[in-house]
């Protein structure tokens, strides 16, 4: 019985993790460059922020 409950808890943690990772990827590929262009941030800083978001999405 405990083994089944443990599996349910572990499976329940996959979807939120996947959604958070996808959100970070979306932010780094689409939202961040658009905001950077609007604000006027340089390309090198945008790439650095993008890399940081992608690393954060891989850790989750």
C-alpha distance (Angstrom), angle and dihedral (degrees) to the residues before:
residue distance angle dihedral
X1 . . .
X2 3.81 . .
X3 3.78 91.0 .
X4 3.82 90.7 57.0
X5 3.79 91.4 49.1
X6 3.79 90.7 49.4
X7 3.82 90.7 52.7
X8 3.79 91.2 50.2
X9 3.82 91.6 51.3
X10 3.81 92.1 47.7
X11 3.81 92.5 48.0
X12 3.78 91.4 47.6
X13 3.79 90.2 59.4
X14 3.80 94.4 57.4
X15 3.80 99.3 70.1
X16 3.82 97.5 51.3
X17 3.79 89.3 45.7
X18 3.80 91.1 50.3
X19 3.79 92.4 48.1
X20 3.79 92.2 49.0
X21 3.78 92.0 49.0
X22 3.81 91.1 48.7
X23 3.80 89.7 49.2
X24 3.80 91.3 53.4
X25 3.80 90.6 48.4
X26 3.81 91.5 49.4
X27 3.78 91.0 48.2
X28 3.79 93.4 49.4
X29 3.81 96.3 45.5
X30 3.81 102.7 38.2
X31 3.78 116.1 6.8
X32 3.81 100.5 42.5
X33 3.83 96.7 51.6
X34 3.80 90.9 46.4
X35 3.80 92.2 51.4
X36 3.80 91.9 43.5
X37 3.79 91.3 53.6
X38 3.79 91.9 48.4
X39 3.81 93.6 48.5
X40 3.78 93.9 39.5
X41 3.80 101.1 -117.6
X42 3.79 114.5 164.5
X43 3.78 122.3 -104.6
X44 3.80 94.9 -113.6
X45 3.81 92.7 54.5
X46 3.80 90.4 46.1
X47 3.81 90.5 52.8
X48 3.81 90.8 49.0
X49 3.81 91.9 51.2
X50 3.78 89.8 45.9
X51 3.80 90.9 53.1
X52 3.79 91.3 49.6
X53 3.80 91.7 52.4
X54 3.79 92.0 47.9
X55 3.81 91.1 50.7
X56 3.81 89.5 49.7
X57 3.81 91.0 51.2
X58 3.82 91.1 51.8
X59 3.82 93.0 52.4
X60 3.77 93.5 57.3
